[in-house]
Amino acid sequence: MNTRVEEVRIDLGHIELAAHLYGPEHGQPVIALHGWLDNANSFARLAPQLQGLRIVALDLAGHGHSGHRPPGTGYSLPDYVQDVLQVARQLGWQRFSLLGHSLGAIIAVLLAGAVPDKVTRLALIDGLLPLTDEATDAPARLGEALLAQLALADKKKPVYGDCERAVLARMSGRLAVSREAAELLAQRGLMPVPGGYTWRSDSRLTLPTPVRFTLPQAMAFVRRLSCPGLLVVAEGGLLAPRLEQLDGLPLEVCQLPGGHHLHLDDEVGACAVAHCFNRLFADS
């Protein structure tokens, strides 16, 4: 197991992204994409257990130590997809695999569906499709997002008196995580401010999405996947209640015990996920 981790920064011109680099220099190229409001430490338990891979675990734009998008712009899914493509170009990778959790899995599917010739393997953790709307919901959705954007200037980030309080808050968030997972995310996600600590993430990440795909549009990306792929579904995660809807998709599905962050919550979950993905990457 290779436990060496290198901190790198990747200048894309329009934004600078931070990342953790794992694995042998000549390993299979993999870009790892974390979930919403997480950071590159999402893969701190899993990445060292993946064999023969050169993994670049990004802090997505607006997260962790990466830059925030300029004022007047936002965090749309196509923008994230474009960032990943530019990262690969900066690294000199013509073809590469994608490892994604939650939001990161969604970004990975969109990229692999849009430019299938670029992606060699898809390793997904409890994420597949973006949230969708009916076409008739689009005007109300955009209106909600526009008003929320106007109100953002009056909102303040929470400030925690010490790191422990921030960790406890992360543990009990909407997508709860273990103490160990919260501590790992806090290591990279907190910054000191007057009065204590707050999260580095851009406040705009919590705004409503102005435009969503319809379900047929989202499914079109999945149907266009052409590379080998494996989706890990957490028994206590987001996808398990809809497991029957995954039948017939061009992906292998593996259901494992644990919650939405099963790859980070504990070593047992990380080992189980690694076992699945090592098999996927060995079949090359």
C-alpha positions as CSV (number, residue, x, y, z in Angstrom):
1,M,0.0,0.0,0.0
2,N,1.4,3.4,-1.0
3,T,0.6,5.9,1.7
4,R,2.6,8.8,0.4
5,V,0.5,11.9,-0.4
6,E,1.8,14.9,-2.3
7,E,0.0,18.3,-2.2
8,V,-0.2,19.9,-5.7
9,R,-1.8,22.9,-7.3
10,I,-3.1,23.1,-10.8
11,D,-3.5,26.4,-12.6
12,L,-6.3,26.3,-15.1
13,G,-6.0,29.9,-16.1
14,H,-9.5,30.8,-14.9
15,I,-9.0,29.2,-11.5
16,E,-6.4,27.4,-9.5
17,L,-7.3,24.0,-8.0
18,A,-5.6,22.2,-5.1
19,A,-5.3,18.4,-5.1
20,H,-3.7,15.4,-3.3
21,L,-1.6,13.1,-5.4
22,Y,-1.4,9.4,-4.7
23,G,0.3,6.4,-6.2
24,P,3.1,5.5,-8.5
25,E,4.2,8.0,-11.1
26,H,3.4,5.6,-14.0
27,G,0.2,4.2,-12.6
28,Q,-3.1,4.3,-14.4
29,P,-4.3,7.9,-14.5
30,V,-7.3,8.6,-12.3
31,I,-9.0,11.9,-11.3
32,A,-10.9,11.6,-8.0
33,L,-13.9,13.9,-7.4
34,H,-15.4,14.4,-4.0
35,G,-19.0,15.2,-2.9
36,W,-20.8,18.5,-2.2
37,L,-19.1,20.6,0.6
38,D,-16.5,17.9,1.0
39,N,-12.8,18.1,-0.2
40,A,-9.9,15.9,-1.3
41,N,-9.6,14.3,2.1
42,S,-12.8,12.4,1.2
43,F,-10.4,9.9,-0.4
44,A,-7.8,9.8,2.5
45,R,-8.8,6.3,3.5
46,L,-9.6,4.9,0.1
47,A,-6.9,6.1,-2.2
48,P,-3.9,4.5,-0.5
49,Q,-5.7,1.1,-0.8
50,L,-6.2,1.3,-4.6
51,Q,-3.5,-0.5,-6.4
52,G,-1.4,0.7,-9.4
53,L,-3.2,4.0,-9.8
54,R,-1.9,7.5,-10.1
55,I,-4.7,9.4,-8.4
56,V,-5.2,13.1,-8.5
57,A,-7.8,13.8,-5.8
58,L,-9.1,17.3,-6.5
59,D,-10.6,20.0,-4.2
60,L,-13.4,21.0,-6.6
61,A,-13.7,24.7,-7.3
62,G,-15.1,26.5,-4.2
63,H,-14.1,23.7,-1.9
64,G,-11.1,23.0,0.3
65,H,-7.9,24.8,-0.7
66,S,-9.1,25.4,-4.3
67,G,-10.0,28.9,-5.6
68,H,-13.6,30.3,-5.6
69,R,-15.2,31.2,-8.9
70,P,-15.2,35.0,-9.7
71,P,-18.1,37.2,-8.6
72,G,-21.1,37.0,-10.9
73,T,-20.5,33.3,-11.8
74,G,-21.7,30.1,-10.2
75,Y,-21.1,26.4,-9.8
76,S,-22.9,24.7,-12.5
77,L,-22.3,21.0,-13.4
78,P,-21.0,21.8,-16.9
79,D,-18.4,24.2,-15.3
80,Y,-17.2,21.4,-13.0
81,V,-17.0,19.0,-16.0
82,Q,-14.9,21.6,-18.0
83,D,-12.6,22.0,-15.0
84,V,-11.9,18.2,-14.9
85,L,-11.2,18.1,-18.6
86,Q,-8.8,21.0,-18.2
87,V,-7.0,19.3,-15.3
88,A,-6.5,16.2,-17.5
89,R,-5.0,18.4,-20.2
90,Q,-2.7,20.2,-17.8
91,L,-1.5,16.7,-16.6
92,G,-1.0,15.6,-20.2
93,W,-3.5,12.8,-19.9
94,Q,-5.3,12.1,-23.1
95,R,-7.4,9.3,-21.5
96,F,-8.1,8.7,-17.9
97,S,-10.4,7.1,-15.4
98,L,-12.7,8.9,-13.0
99,L,-13.4,8.1,-9.3
100,G,-16.3,10.0,-7.9
101,H,-18.4,10.2,-4.7
102,S,-21.9,11.7,-4.7
103,L,-21.6,15.1,-6.6
104,G,-18.3,13.9,-7.9
105,A,-19.9,10.7,-9.3
106,I,-22.5,12.9,-11.0
107,I,-19.8,15.0,-12.6
108,A,-17.9,11.9,-13.7
109,V,-21.0,10.4,-15.4
110,L,-21.7,13.7,-17.2
111,L,-18.1,13.9,-18.5
112,A,-18.0,10.2,-19.5
113,G,-21.3,10.6,-21.3
114,A,-20.4,13.8,-23.0
115,V,-16.9,12.8,-24.2
116,P,-16.8,8.9,-23.9
117,D,-13.5,8.6,-25.8
118,K,-11.7,10.4,-22.9
119,V,-12.7,8.1,-20.1
120,T,-11.4,4.5,-19.6
121,R,-13.0,3.5,-16.3
122,L,-15.8,4.8,-14.0
123,A,-15.6,4.1,-10.3
124,L,-18.7,5.6,-8.6
125,I,-19.7,5.8,-4.9
126,D,-23.3,6.4,-4.0
127,G,-24.0,8.9,-6.8
128,L,-25.1,8.7,-10.4
129,L,-27.7,11.2,-11.7
130,P,-28.1,14.9,-10.9
131,L,-31.3,16.1,-9.3
132,T,-33.9,16.5,-12.0
133,D,-37.0,18.5,-12.6
134,E,-40.0,18.4,-14.9
135,A,-39.7,20.8,-17.8
136,T,-42.7,22.8,-16.5
137,D,-40.8,23.5,-13.2
138,A,-38.0,25.4,-14.9
139,P,-39.4,29.0,-14.5
140,A,-40.1,28.5,-10.7
141,R,-36.7,26.9,-10.2
142,L,-34.9,29.8,-11.9
143,G,-36.9,32.3,-9.9
144,E,-36.1,30.7,-6.6
145,A,-32.4,30.7,-7.5
146,L,-32.4,34.3,-8.6
147,L,-34.0,35.5,-5.4
148,A,-31.6,33.4,-3.3
149,Q,-28.6,35.0,-5.1
150,L,-29.9,38.5,-4.2
151,A,-30.3,37.5,-0.6
152,L,-26.9,36.0,-0.3
153,A,-25.2,39.2,0.7
154,D,-27.2,39.3,3.9
155,K,-26.1,35.8,5.0
156,K,-23.1,35.0,7.2
157,K,-21.2,31.8,7.5
158,P,-21.4,30.0,10.9
159,V,-18.4,30.6,13.1
160,Y,-17.4,27.9,15.6
161,G,-15.5,28.8,18.7
162,D,-13.1,25.8,18.2
163,C,-12.5,23.0,15.7
164,E,-14.4,20.5,17.9
165,R,-17.6,22.4,17.5
166,A,-17.2,22.4,13.7
167,V,-16.5,18.7,13.7
168,L,-19.7,18.0,15.7
169,A,-21.7,20.2,13.3
170,R,-20.3,18.2,10.4
171,M,-21.1,14.9,12.0
172,S,-24.8,15.9,12.4
173,G,-25.2,17.5,9.0
174,R,-27.8,16.6,6.4
175,L,-25.4,13.8,5.3
176,A,-24.1,12.7,8.6
177,V,-20.5,11.2,8.8
178,S,-18.5,9.5,11.5
179,R,-16.3,11.5,13.8
180,E,-13.2,10.2,12.0
181,A,-14.6,11.3,8.7
182,A,-15.6,14.7,10.0
183,E,-12.2,15.3,11.4
184,L,-10.5,14.4,8.1
185,L,-12.8,16.8,6.2
186,A,-12.3,19.5,8.8
187,Q,-8.5,19.3,8.5
188,R,-8.8,20.5,4.9
189,G,-12.1,22.4,5.1
190,L,-11.7,24.8,8.1
191,M,-10.0,28.1,8.2
192,P,-9.4,30.5,11.2
193,V,-11.5,33.7,11.3
194,P,-12.1,36.3,14.1
195,G,-14.0,34.4,16.9
196,G,-12.9,30.9,15.8
197,Y,-13.2,28.8,12.7
198,T,-15.5,28.6,9.6
199,W,-15.6,26.5,6.5
200,R,-13.5,27.4,3.5
201,S,-16.2,26.5,1.0
202,D,-17.8,29.2,-1.1
203,S,-21.2,30.3,0.3
204,R,-22.6,30.2,-3.2
205,L,-22.4,26.4,-3.1
206,T,-25.5,26.4,-0.9
207,L,-27.6,28.3,-3.4
208,P,-30.4,26.6,-5.2
209,T,-29.6,25.3,-8.7
210,P,-31.0,27.7,-11.3
211,V,-31.5,25.0,-14.0
212,R,-31.9,21.3,-13.7
213,F,-31.9,18.5,-16.3
214,T,-35.1,16.7,-17.0
215,L,-34.9,12.9,-16.2
216,P,-34.7,11.9,-19.8
217,Q,-31.8,14.4,-20.3
218,A,-29.9,13.0,-17.3
219,M,-30.5,9.4,-18.4
220,A,-29.2,10.2,-21.8
221,F,-25.7,10.7,-20.3
222,V,-25.9,7.3,-18.5
223,R,-27.1,5.5,-21.7
224,R,-24.1,6.9,-23.6
225,L,-21.5,5.5,-21.2
226,S,-19.1,3.2,-23.1
227,C,-16.3,2.4,-20.7
228,P,-16.3,-0.3,-17.9
229,G,-17.9,1.1,-14.8
230,L,-18.8,0.1,-11.3
231,L,-21.3,1.8,-9.0
232,V,-21.0,1.2,-5.2
233,V,-24.4,1.7,-3.5
234,A,-24.3,2.2,0.2
235,E,-27.1,0.3,2.0
236,G,-27.8,3.3,4.2
237,G,-27.0,5.9,1.5
238,L,-28.9,7.9,-1.1
239,L,-29.3,5.4,-3.9
240,A,-30.4,2.3,-2.0
241,P,-34.1,3.2,-1.9
242,R,-34.1,3.4,-5.7
243,L,-32.0,0.3,-6.4
244,E,-34.5,-1.3,-8.7
245,Q,-34.3,1.8,-11.0
246,L,-30.6,0.9,-11.7
247,D,-31.5,-2.3,-13.5
248,G,-30.4,-2.3,-17.1
249,L,-27.9,0.5,-16.8
250,P,-24.4,0.0,-18.5
251,L,-22.8,-0.2,-15.1
252,E,-22.0,-3.0,-12.6
253,V,-23.7,-2.3,-9.3
254,C,-22.3,-3.5,-5.9
255,Q,-24.2,-2.9,-2.7
256,L,-22.2,-2.6,0.5
257,P,-23.1,-1.9,4.2
258,G,-22.6,1.6,5.4
259,G,-23.8,5.2,4.9
260,H,-23.4,7.7,2.1
261,H,-19.7,8.3,3.1
262,L,-18.9,4.6,3.6
263,H,-15.5,5.0,1.9
264,L,-14.5,7.5,4.5
265,D,-16.4,6.7,7.7
266,D,-14.2,3.8,8.8
267,E,-11.5,1.4,7.6
268,V,-14.0,-1.4,7.1
269,G,-16.0,0.6,4.6
270,A,-12.9,1.9,2.8
271,C,-11.5,-1.7,2.5
272,A,-14.8,-3.0,1.0
273,V,-15.0,-0.2,-1.5
274,A,-11.3,-0.7,-2.4
275,H,-11.9,-4.4,-3.0
276,C,-14.6,-3.6,-5.6
277,F,-12.6,-0.9,-7.4
278,N,-9.3,-2.9,-7.4
279,R,-11.2,-5.5,-9.3
280,L,-12.5,-2.9,-11.8
281,F,-9.1,-1.4,-12.5
282,A,-7.3,-4.8,-12.7
283,D,-9.6,-5.7,-15.6
284,S,-7.7,-3.5,-18.1
